[in-house]
Amino acid sequence: MGMSSSQARLLSLTARQHNIELKTQRLQADKLRMANESDNAYKAYLNAMDATKTNALITLQDGTIGDTLLTAGKIYKYDTLSKQYSLKNDDGKTLVSSTLHDDYKSTN
């Protein structure tokens, strides 16, 4: 009887080990699936952002109002005040590039 109880105990421990390994594999598969879903959601977000175009109304050379595609290059480009665009946050502070901020801080 001692031998059969040892065998039963071994089989019980082996079954438990395999059950734990199966659960681990399922968790790993779930983590991979969630990582893929997250990556797909991020790609969809980037594609939606790329498809979105923001236009700004500007005064043209002849004095009429026209629109132009608003890009970061146009926002941060230094020009006369009548030709500059700016982004403001909820506090009313103007967002500027780090280079422009550093230039401003280095002046008296």
N, CA, C and O atoms as a printed pandas DataFrame, in Angstrom:
     atom_number atom_name residue_name chain_id  residue_number  x_coord  y_coord  z_coord
0              1         N          MET        A               1    0.815   -1.189    0.000
1              2        CA          MET        A               1    0.000    0.000    0.000
2              3         C          MET        A               1    0.860    1.254    0.000
3              4         O          MET        A               1    0.463    2.285   -0.544
4              5         N          GLY        A               2    2.039    1.166    0.611
5              6        CA          GLY        A               2    2.929    2.316    0.649
6              7         C          GLY        A               2    3.352    2.760   -0.739
7              8         O          GLY        A               2    3.452    3.954   -1.023
8              9         N          MET        A               3    3.601    1.774   -1.603
9             10        CA          MET        A               3    4.045    2.092   -2.954
10            11         C          MET        A               3    2.923    2.736   -3.766
11            12         O          MET        A               3    3.172    3.674   -4.524
12            13         N          SER        A               4    1.699    2.247   -3.619
13            14        CA          SER        A               4    0.600    2.806   -4.401
14            15         C          SER        A               4    0.242    4.207   -3.915
15            16         O          SER        A               4   -0.152    5.049   -4.722
16            17         N          SER        A               5    0.370    4.478   -2.612
17            18        CA          SER        A               5    0.088    5.830   -2.134
18            19         C          SER        A               5    1.153    6.813   -2.604
19            20         O          SER        A               5    0.844    7.969   -2.892
20            21         N          SER        A               6    2.403    6.363   -2.683
21            22        CA          SER        A               6    3.468    7.223   -3.218
22            23         C          SER        A               6    3.210    7.531   -4.687
23            24         O          SER        A               6    3.397    8.657   -5.149
24            25         N          GLN        A               7    2.777    6.503   -5.405
25            26        CA          GLN        A               7    2.475    6.689   -6.832
26            27         C          GLN        A               7    1.308    7.653   -7.005
27            28         O          GLN        A               7    1.344    8.509   -7.888
28            29         N          ALA        A               8    0.274    7.529   -6.176
29            30        CA          ALA        A               8   -0.880    8.423   -6.253
30            31         C          ALA        A               8   -0.475    9.857   -5.928
31            32         O          ALA        A               8   -0.935   10.807   -6.561
32            33         N          ARG        A               9    0.392    9.992   -4.933
33            34        CA          ARG        A               9    0.886   11.344   -4.561
34            35         C          ARG        A               9    1.688   11.941   -5.708
35            36         O          ARG        A               9    1.529   13.120   -6.023
36            37         N          LEU        A              10    2.534   11.155   -6.326
37            38        CA          LEU        A              10    3.321   11.637   -7.466
38            39         C          LEU        A              10    2.415   12.058   -8.616
39            40         O          LEU        A              10    2.631   13.107   -9.223
40            41         N          LEU        A              11    1.410   11.254   -8.917
41            42        CA          LEU        A              11    0.478   11.601   -9.990
42            43         C          LEU        A              11   -0.298   12.877   -9.656
43            44         O          LEU        A              11   -0.551   13.698  -10.538
44            45         N          SER        A              12   -0.671   13.043   -8.402
45            46        CA          SER        A              12   -1.385   14.239   -7.974
46            47         C          SER        A              12   -0.517   15.485   -8.134
47            48         O          SER        A              12   -0.980   16.511   -8.631
48            49         N          LEU        A              13    0.741   15.389   -7.713
49            50        CA          LEU        A              13    1.662   16.526   -7.843
50            51         C          LEU        A              13    1.950   16.842   -9.309
51            52         O          LEU        A              13    2.042   18.008   -9.693
52            53         N          THR        A              14    2.091   15.796  -10.124
53            54        CA          THR        A              14    2.346   16.006  -11.553
54            55         C          THR        A              14    1.148   16.687  -12.209
55            56         O          THR        A              14    1.321   17.596  -13.021
56            57         N          ALA        A              15   -0.057   16.259  -11.868
57            58        CA          ALA        A              15   -1.266   16.879  -12.431
58            59         C          ALA        A              15   -1.349   18.341  -12.013
59            60         O          ALA        A              15   -1.702   19.204  -12.817
60            61         N          ARG        A              16   -1.026   18.611  -10.761
61            62        CA          ARG        A              16   -1.052   19.995  -10.288
62            63         C          ARG        A              16   -0.023   20.859  -11.014
63            64         O          ARG        A              16   -0.300   22.000  -11.382
64            65         N          GLN        A              17    1.168   20.294  -11.212
65            66        CA          GLN        A              17    2.217   21.030  -11.931
66            67         C          GLN        A              17    1.769   21.349  -13.357
67            68         O          GLN        A              17    1.962   22.470  -13.828
68            69         N          HIS        A              18    1.176   20.380  -14.042
69            70        CA          HIS        A              18    0.714   20.606  -15.413
70            71         C          HIS        A              18   -0.420   21.635  -15.448
71            72         O          HIS        A              18   -0.505   22.436  -16.378
72            73         N          ASN        A              19   -1.281   21.612  -14.444
73            74        CA          ASN        A              19   -2.368   22.590  -14.353
74            75         C          ASN        A              19   -1.798   24.001  -14.193
75            76         O          ASN        A              19   -2.272   24.939  -14.834
76            77         N          ILE        A              20   -0.792   24.150  -13.345
77            78        CA          ILE        A              20   -0.157   25.460  -13.151
78            79         C          ILE        A              20    0.522   25.922  -14.433
79            80         O          ILE        A              20    0.422   27.093  -14.798
80            81         N          GLU        A              21    1.215   25.010  -15.122
81            82        CA          GLU        A              21    1.877   25.364  -16.380
82            83         C          GLU        A              21    0.862   25.784  -17.442
83            84         O          GLU        A              21    1.111   26.713  -18.210
84            85         N          LEU        A              22   -0.280   25.098  -17.483
85            86        CA          LEU        A              22   -1.326   25.457  -18.450
86            87         C          LEU        A              22   -1.874   26.847  -18.153
87            88         O          LEU        A              22   -2.080   27.643  -19.069
88            89         N          LYS        A              23   -2.111   27.145  -16.871
89            90        CA          LYS        A              23   -2.589   28.480  -16.497
90            91         C          LYS        A              23   -1.560   29.543  -16.865
91            92         O          LYS        A              23   -1.923   30.623  -17.331
92            93         N          THR        A              24   -0.291   29.245  -16.660
93            94        CA          THR        A              24    0.776   30.185  -17.015
94            95         C          THR        A              24    0.791   30.451  -18.515
95            96         O          THR        A              24    0.936   31.594  -18.948
96            97         N          GLN        A              25    0.641   29.388  -19.307
97            98        CA          GLN        A              25    0.617   29.561  -20.762
98            99         C          GLN        A              25   -0.586   30.395  -21.198
99           100         O          GLN        A              25   -0.474   31.215  -22.109
100          101         N          ARG        A              26   -1.723   30.190  -20.559
101          102        CA          ARG        A              26   -2.912   30.991  -20.899
102          103         C          ARG        A              26   -2.699   32.460  -20.546
103          104         O          ARG        A              26   -3.090   33.350  -21.301
104          105         N          LEU        A              27   -2.073   32.709  -19.385
105          106        CA          LEU        A              27   -1.787   34.098  -19.006
106          107         C          LEU        A              27   -0.837   34.755  -20.012
107          108         O          LEU        A              27   -1.039   35.907  -20.398
108          109         N          GLN        A              28    0.186   34.031  -20.431
109          110        CA          GLN        A              28    1.127   34.564  -21.417
110          111         C          GLN        A              28    0.417   34.861  -22.735
111          112         O          GLN        A              28    0.670   35.888  -23.365
112          113         N          ALA        A              29   -0.466   33.965  -23.146
113          114        CA          ALA        A              29   -1.216   34.182  -24.391
114          115         C          ALA        A              29   -2.126   35.401  -24.254
115          116         O          ALA        A              29   -2.249   36.191  -25.191
116          117         N          ASP        A              30   -2.767   35.560  -23.087
117          118        CA          ASP        A              30   -3.621   36.734  -22.865
118          119         C          ASP        A              30   -2.808   38.019  -22.888
119          120         O          ASP        A              30   -3.257   39.028  -23.431
120          121         N          LYS        A              31   -1.616   37.990  -22.302
121          122        CA          LYS        A              31   -0.764   39.187  -22.317
122          123         C          LYS        A              31   -0.348   39.541  -23.738
123          124         O          LYS        A              31   -0.332   40.716  -24.103
124          125         N          LEU        A              32   -0.012   38.544  -24.538
125          126        CA          LEU        A              32    0.353   38.803  -25.935
126          127         C          LEU        A              32   -0.833   39.350  -26.722
127          128         O          LEU        A              32   -0.677   40.271  -27.524
128          129         N          ARG        A              33   -2.028   38.780  -26.492
129          130        CA          ARG        A              33   -3.225   39.261  -27.181
130          131         C          ARG        A              33   -3.521   40.711  -26.818
131          132         O          ARG        A              33   -3.841   41.520  -27.688
132          133         N          MET        A              34   -3.412   41.040  -25.517
133          134        CA          MET        A              34   -3.669   42.414  -25.089
134          135         C          MET        A              34   -2.619   43.375  -25.642
135          136         O          MET        A              34   -2.944   44.510  -25.991
136          137         N          ALA        A              35   -1.370   42.935  -25.725
137          138        CA          ALA        A              35   -0.327   43.782  -26.304
138          139         C          ALA        A              35   -0.611   44.049  -27.775
139          140         O          ALA        A              35   -0.425   45.169  -28.251
140          141         N          ASN        A              36   -1.060   43.027  -28.498
141          142        CA          ASN        A              36   -1.404   43.209  -29.917
142          143         C          ASN        A              36   -2.602   44.135  -30.080
143          144         O          ASN        A              36   -2.614   44.983  -30.973
144          145         N          GLU        A              37   -3.616   43.977  -29.216
145          146        CA          GLU        A              37   -4.784   44.855  -29.290
146          147         C          GLU        A              37   -4.399   46.297  -28.976
147          148         O          GLU        A              37   -4.901   47.227  -29.607
148          149         N          SER        A              38   -3.516   46.484  -28.010
149          150        CA          SER        A              38   -3.054   47.824  -27.661
150          151         C          SER        A              38   -2.286   48.441  -28.829
151          152         O          SER        A              38   -2.463   49.618  -29.145
152          153         N          ASP        A              39   -1.445   47.651  -29.457
153          154        CA          ASP        A              39   -0.678   48.133  -30.609
154          155         C          ASP        A              39   -1.609   48.511  -31.760
155          156         O          ASP        A              39   -1.411   49.534  -32.415
156          157         N          ASN        A              40   -2.621   47.684  -32.000
157          158        CA          ASN        A              40   -3.585   47.989  -33.075
158          159         C          ASN        A              40   -4.376   49.255  -32.769
159          160         O          ASN        A              40   -4.633   50.060  -33.664
160          161         N          ALA        A              41   -4.762   49.432  -31.509
161          162        CA          ALA        A              41   -5.501   50.638  -31.131
162          163         C          ALA        A              41   -4.623   51.877  -31.310
163          164         O          ALA        A              41   -5.106   52.913  -31.768
164          165         N          TYR        A              42   -3.350   51.784  -30.957
165          166        CA          TYR        A              42   -2.428   52.916  -31.117
166          167         C          TYR        A              42   -2.233   53.239  -32.596
167          168         O          TYR        A              42   -2.210   54.408  -32.980
168          169         N          LYS        A              43   -2.091   52.202  -33.428
169          170        CA          LYS        A              43   -1.933   52.439  -34.869
170          171         C          LYS        A              43   -3.186   53.087  -35.458
171          172         O          LYS        A              43   -3.095   53.976  -36.305
172          173         N          ALA        A              44   -4.346   52.637  -35.005
173          174        CA          ALA        A              44   -5.599   53.240  -35.487
174          175         C          ALA        A              44   -5.681   54.700  -35.068
175          176         O          ALA        A              44   -6.129   55.547  -35.841
176          177         N          TYR        A              45   -5.252   54.995  -33.848
177          178        CA          TYR        A              45   -5.233   56.384  -33.359
178          179         C          TYR        A              45   -4.300   57.233  -34.218
179          180         O          TYR        A              45   -4.667   58.334  -34.630
180          181         N          LEU        A              46   -3.097   56.732  -34.491
181          182        CA          LEU        A              46   -2.148   57.492  -35.317
182          183         C          LEU        A              46   -2.693   57.708  -36.722
183          184         O          LEU        A              46   -2.544   58.793  -37.284
184          185         N          ASN        A              47   -3.317   56.693  -37.288
185          186        CA          ASN        A              47   -3.896   56.849  -38.626
186          187         C          ASN        A              47   -5.016   57.878  -38.627
187          188         O          ASN        A              47   -5.143   58.658  -39.571
188          189         N          ALA        A              48   -5.828   57.884  -37.573
189          190        CA          ALA        A              48   -6.906   58.876  -37.477
190          191         C          ALA        A              48   -6.327   60.282  -37.336
191          192         O          ALA        A              48   -6.845   61.235  -37.918
192          193         N          MET        A              49   -5.250   60.404  -36.558
193          194        CA          MET        A              49   -4.613   61.712  -36.406
194          195         C          MET        A              49   -3.994   62.176  -37.719
195          196         O          MET        A              49   -4.058   63.359  -38.057
196          197         N          ASP        A              50   -3.395   61.247  -38.459
197          198        CA          ASP        A              50   -2.814   61.615  -39.752
198          199         C          ASP        A              50   -3.890   62.027  -40.747
199          200         O          ASP        A              50   -3.653   62.884  -41.599
200          201         N          ALA        A              51   -5.060   61.429  -40.646
201          202        CA          ALA        A              51   -6.142   61.751  -41.575
202          203         C          ALA        A              51   -6.815   63.075  -41.236
203          204         O          ALA        A              51   -7.491   63.660  -42.083
204          205         N          THR        A              52   -6.636   63.554  -40.004
205          206        CA          THR        A              52   -7.260   64.798  -39.577
206          207         C          THR        A              52   -6.410   65.977  -40.030
207          208         O          THR        A              52   -5.199   66.004  -39.807
208          209         N          LYS        A              53   -7.038   66.926  -40.653
209          210        CA          LYS        A              53   -6.322   68.119  -41.093
210          211         C          LYS        A              53   -6.927   69.322  -40.388
211          212         O          LYS        A              53   -8.145   69.494  -40.356
212          213         N          THR        A              54   -6.062   70.148  -39.829
213          214        CA          THR        A              54   -6.512   71.340  -39.134
214          215         C          THR        A              54   -6.140   72.552  -39.973
215          216         O          THR        A              54   -4.979   72.738  -40.336
216          217         N          ASN        A              55   -7.129   73.365  -40.272
217          218        CA          ASN        A              55   -6.897   74.566  -41.061
218          219         C          ASN        A              55   -7.035   75.796  -40.179
219          220         O          ASN        A              55   -7.756   75.782  -39.181
220          221         N          ALA        A              56   -6.342   76.851  -40.554
221          222        CA          ALA        A              56   -6.444   78.120  -39.846
222          223         C          ALA        A              56   -6.808   79.206  -40.855
223          224         O          ALA        A              56   -6.355   79.180  -41.999
224          225         N          LEU        A              57   -7.619   80.146  -40.422
225          226        CA          LEU        A              57   -7.957   81.280  -41.284
226          227         C          LEU        A              57   -6.835   82.299  -41.207
227          228         O          LEU        A              57   -6.355   82.623  -40.121
228          229         N          ILE        A              58   -6.422   82.799  -42.349
229          230        CA          ILE        A              58   -5.347   83.795  -42.405
230          231         C          ILE        A              58   -5.764   84.934  -43.331
231          232         O          ILE        A              58   -6.660   84.796  -44.164
232          233         N          THR        A              59   -5.094   86.041  -43.156
233          234        CA          THR        A              59   -5.298   87.169  -44.062
234          235         C          THR        A              59   -4.306   87.025  -45.213
235          236         O          THR        A              59   -3.097   86.949  -44.995
236          237         N          LEU        A              60   -4.823   86.988  -46.431
237          238        CA          LEU        A              60   -3.972   86.820  -47.605
238          239         C          LEU        A              60   -3.386   88.164  -48.029
239          240         O          LEU        A              60   -3.748   89.205  -47.480
240          241         N          GLN        A              61   -2.487   88.142  -48.999
241          242        CA          GLN        A              61   -1.815   89.345  -49.482
242          243         C          GLN        A              61   -2.795   90.399  -49.987
243          244         O          GLN        A              61   -2.566   91.597  -49.822
244          245         N          ASP        A              62   -3.885   89.951  -50.602
245          246        CA          ASP        A              62   -4.853   90.915  -51.156
246          247         C          ASP        A              62   -5.876   91.377  -50.114
247          248         O          ASP        A              62   -6.807   92.107  -50.456
248          249         N          GLY        A              63   -5.720   90.963  -48.836
249          250        CA          GLY        A              63   -6.602   91.406  -47.779
250          251         C          GLY        A              63   -7.805   90.522  -47.540
251          252         O          GLY        A              63   -8.572   90.759  -46.607
252          253         N          THR        A              64   -7.983   89.511  -48.364
253          254        CA          THR        A              64   -9.104   88.588  -48.155
254          255         C          THR        A              64   -8.725   87.520  -47.131
255          256         O          THR        A              64   -7.553   87.325  -46.809
256          257         N          ILE        A              65   -9.740   86.844  -46.640
257          258        CA          ILE        A              65   -9.502   85.771  -45.664
258          259         C          ILE        A              65   -9.439   84.447  -46.408
259          260         O          ILE        A              65  -10.320   84.129  -47.207
260          261         N          GLY        A              66   -8.408   83.692  -46.143
261          262        CA          GLY        A              66   -8.264   82.364  -46.735
262          263         C          GLY        A              66   -7.871   81.387  -45.644
263          264         O          GLY        A              66   -7.677   81.771  -44.490
264          265         N          ASP        A              67   -7.755   80.130  -46.014
265          266        CA          ASP        A              67   -7.316   79.176  -45.004
266          267         C          ASP        A              67   -6.062   78.468  -45.466
267          268         O          ASP        A              67   -5.781   78.368  -46.660
268          269         N          THR        A              68   -5.308   77.974  -44.482
269          270        CA          THR        A              68   -4.075   77.259  -44.747
270          271         C          THR        A              68   -4.008   76.056  -43.826
271          272         O          THR        A              68   -4.579   76.065  -42.735
272          273         N          LEU        A              69   -3.319   75.036  -44.262
273          274        CA          LEU        A              69   -3.135   73.846  -43.445
274          275         C          LEU        A              69   -2.227   74.201  -42.275
275          276         O          LEU        A              69   -1.117   74.697  -42.472
276          277         N          LEU        A              70   -2.691   73.952  -41.079
277          278        CA          LEU        A              70   -1.946   74.310  -39.876
278          279         C          LEU        A              70   -1.025   73.157  -39.501
279          280         O          LEU        A              70   -1.482   72.055  -39.197
280          281         N          THR        A              71    0.268   73.423  -39.526
281          282        CA          THR        A              71    1.271   72.425  -39.166
282          283         C          THR        A              71    2.124   72.973  -38.032
283          284         O          THR        A              71    2.097   74.169  -37.744
284          285         N          ALA        A              72    2.878   72.095  -37.397
285          286        CA          ALA        A              72    3.760   72.532  -36.312
286          287         C          ALA        A              72    4.797   73.518  -36.847
287          288         O          ALA        A              72    5.163   74.466  -36.151
288          289         N          GLY        A              73    5.269   73.308  -38.065
289          290        CA          GLY        A              73    6.245   74.227  -38.649
290          291         C          GLY        A              73    5.697   75.633  -38.788
291          292         O          GLY        A              73    6.427   76.602  -38.579
292          293         N          LYS        A              74    4.426   75.765  -39.138
293          294        CA          LYS        A              74    3.826   77.089  -39.272
294          295         C          LYS        A              74    3.563   77.714  -37.912
295          296         O          LYS        A              74    3.640   78.934  -37.765
296          297         N          ILE        A              75    3.254   76.892  -36.919
297          298        CA          ILE        A              75    2.994   77.435  -35.586
298          299         C          ILE        A              75    4.279   77.981  -34.972
299          300         O          ILE        A              75    4.274   79.060  -34.379
300          301         N          TYR        A              76    5.368   77.250  -35.108
301          302        CA          TYR        A              76    6.612   77.627  -34.436
302          303         C          TYR        A              76    7.525   78.501  -35.284
303          304         O          TYR        A              76    8.596   78.896  -34.824
304          305         N          LYS        A              77    7.127   78.809  -36.503
305          306        CA          LYS        A              77    7.953   79.631  -37.384
306          307         C          LYS        A              77    7.933   81.080  -36.905
307          308         O          LYS        A              77    6.869   81.635  -36.630
308          309         N          TYR        A              78    9.117   81.690  -36.808
309          310        CA          TYR        A              78    9.168   83.086  -36.383
310          311         C          TYR        A              78    8.953   83.967  -37.597
311          312         O          TYR        A              78    9.595   83.783  -38.631
312          313         N          ASP        A              79    8.061   84.912  -37.472
313          314        CA          ASP        A              79    7.762   85.845  -38.549
314          315         C          ASP        A              79    7.187   87.091  -37.889
315          316         O          ASP        A              79    7.181   87.192  -36.663
316          317         N          THR        A              80    6.716   88.017  -38.668
317          318        CA          THR        A              80    6.089   89.196  -38.075
318          319         C          THR        A              80    4.848   88.766  -37.314
319          320         O          THR        A              80    4.280   87.714  -37.609
320          321         N          LEU        A              81    4.419   89.553  -36.346
321          322        CA          LEU        A              81    3.306   89.170  -35.491
322          323         C          LEU        A              81    2.023   88.904  -36.260
323          324         O          LEU        A              81    1.197   88.099  -35.831
324          325         N          SER        A              82    1.848   89.572  -37.391
325          326        CA          SER        A              82    0.612   89.380  -38.142
326          327         C          SER        A              82    0.561   88.018  -38.820
327          328         O          SER        A              82   -0.507   87.589  -39.256
328          329         N          LYS        A              83    1.694   87.332  -38.915
329          330        CA          LYS        A              83    1.722   86.050  -39.616
330          331         C          LYS        A              83    1.955   84.869  -38.682
331          332         O          LYS        A              83    2.131   83.748  -39.159
332          333         N          GLN        A              84    1.963   85.078  -37.376
333          334        CA          GLN        A              84    2.235   83.980  -36.446
334          335         C          GLN        A              84    0.953   83.336  -35.960
335          336         O          GLN        A              84   -0.088   83.983  -35.841
336          337         N          TYR        A              85    1.054   82.063  -35.687
337          338        CA          TYR        A              85   -0.030   81.300  -35.078
338          339         C          TYR        A              85    0.464   80.842  -33.712
339          340         O          TYR        A              85    1.670   80.716  -33.499
340          341         N          SER        A              86   -0.434   80.600  -32.810
341          342        CA          SER        A              86   -0.016   80.076  -31.513
342          343         C          SER        A              86   -1.082   79.144  -30.961
343          344         O          SER        A              86   -2.272   79.270  -31.249
344          345         N          LEU        A              87   -0.610   78.212  -30.163
345          346        CA          LEU        A              87   -1.505   77.308  -29.459
346          347         C          LEU        A              87   -1.524   77.719  -28.004
347          348         O          LEU        A              87   -0.480   78.034  -27.432
348          349         N          LYS        A              88   -2.700   77.719  -27.397
349          350        CA          LYS        A              88   -2.820   78.080  -25.984
350          351         C          LYS        A              88   -3.446   76.917  -25.242
351          352         O          LYS        A              88   -4.318   76.220  -25.761
352          353         N          ASN        A              89   -2.980   76.722  -24.007
353          354        CA          ASN        A              89   -3.585   75.669  -23.186
354          355         C          ASN        A              89   -4.790   76.233  -22.446
355          356         O          ASN        A              89   -5.173   77.382  -22.664
356          357         N          ASP        A              90   -5.387   75.431  -21.572
357          358        CA          ASP        A              90   -6.602   75.857  -20.865
358          359         C          ASP        A              90   -6.354   77.038  -19.935
359          360         O          ASP        A              90   -7.284   77.779  -19.616
360          361         N          ASP        A              91   -5.103   77.220  -19.495
361          362        CA          ASP        A              91   -4.769   78.341  -18.612
362          363         C          ASP        A              91   -4.506   79.629  -19.382
363          364         O          ASP        A              91   -4.256   80.670  -18.775
364          365         N          GLY        A              92   -4.558   79.572  -20.714
365          366        CA          GLY        A              92   -4.304   80.757  -21.520
366          367         C          GLY        A              92   -2.828   80.980  -21.821
367          368         O          GLY        A              92   -2.464   82.004  -22.399
368          369         N          LYS        A              93   -1.971   80.033  -21.434
369          370        CA          LYS        A              93   -0.535   80.155  -21.693
370          371         C          LYS        A              93   -0.240   79.683  -23.111
371          372         O          LYS        A              93   -0.786   78.682  -23.575
372          373         N          THR        A              94    0.630   80.418  -23.788
373          374        CA          THR        A              94    0.992   80.073  -25.153
374          375         C          THR        A              94    2.027   78.964  -25.146
375          376         O          THR        A              94    3.010   79.024  -24.408
376          377         N          LEU        A              95    1.802   77.951  -25.972
377          378        CA          LEU        A              95    2.744   76.845  -26.096
378          379         C          LEU        A              95    3.772   77.205  -27.158
379          380         O          LEU        A              95    3.423   77.580  -28.277
380          381         N          VAL        A              96    5.044   77.086  -26.793
381          382        CA          VAL        A              96    6.120   77.408  -27.730
382          383         C          VAL        A              96    7.104   76.243  -27.760
383          384         O          VAL        A              96    7.078   75.375  -26.888
384          385         N          SER        A              97    7.967   76.231  -28.764
385          386        CA          SER        A              97    8.973   75.179  -28.857
386          387         C          SER        A              97   10.025   75.390  -27.777
387          388         O          SER        A              97   10.185   76.494  -27.256
388          389         N          SER        A              98   10.737   74.325  -27.448
389          390        CA          SER        A              98   11.770   74.433  -26.407
390          391         C          SER        A              98   12.901   75.359  -26.862
391          392         O          SER        A              98   13.502   76.040  -26.031
392          393         N          THR        A              99   13.201   75.396  -28.149
393          394        CA          THR        A              99   14.245   76.283  -28.664
394          395         C          THR        A              99   13.855   77.745  -28.458
395          396         O          THR        A              99   14.666   78.554  -28.009
396          397         N          LEU        A             100   12.611   78.074  -28.787
397          398        CA          LEU        A             100   12.146   79.443  -28.603
398          399         C          LEU        A             100   12.124   79.810  -27.124
399          400         O          LEU        A             100   12.459   80.937  -26.758
400          401         N          HIS        A             101   11.731   78.866  -26.272
401          402        CA          HIS        A             101   11.720   79.106  -24.838
402          403         C          HIS        A             101   13.142   79.363  -24.330
403          404         O          HIS        A             101   13.364   80.279  -23.539
404          405         N          ASP        A             102   14.100   78.554  -24.784
405          406        CA          ASP        A             102   15.498   78.738  -24.359
406          407         C          ASP        A             102   16.052   80.071  -24.851
407          408         O          ASP        A             102   16.784   80.747  -24.128
408          409         N          ASP        A             103   15.702   80.453  -26.093
409          410        CA          ASP        A             103   16.143   81.750  -26.619
410          411         C          ASP        A             103   15.575   82.892  -25.791
411          412         O          ASP        A             103   16.276   83.865  -25.512
412          413         N          TYR        A             104   14.328   82.786  -25.401
413          414        CA          TYR        A             104   13.677   83.828  -24.604
414          415         C          TYR        A             104   14.338   83.942  -23.231
415          416         O          TYR        A             104   14.581   85.047  -22.747
416          417         N          LYS        A             105   14.628   82.803  -22.608
417          418        CA          LYS        A             105   15.227   82.814  -21.273
418          419         C          LYS        A             105   16.660   83.339  -21.287
419          420         O          LYS        A             105   17.135   83.875  -20.286
420          421         N          SER        A             106   17.357   83.184  -22.430
421          422        CA          SER        A             106   18.745   83.622  -22.495
422          423         C          SER        A             106   18.892   85.110  -22.792
423          424         O          SER        A             106   20.004   85.638  -22.743
424          425         N          THR        A             107   17.778   85.805  -23.101
425          426        CA          THR        A             107   17.843   87.237  -23.366
426          427         C          THR        A             107   17.556   88.026  -22.095
427          428         O          THR        A             107   16.990   87.503  -21.135
428          429         N          ASN        A             108   17.951   89.269  -22.109
429          430        CA          ASN        A             108   17.663   90.133  -20.954
430          431         C          ASN        A             108   16.348   90.798  -21.183
431          432         O          ASN        A             108   15.894   91.575  -20.343
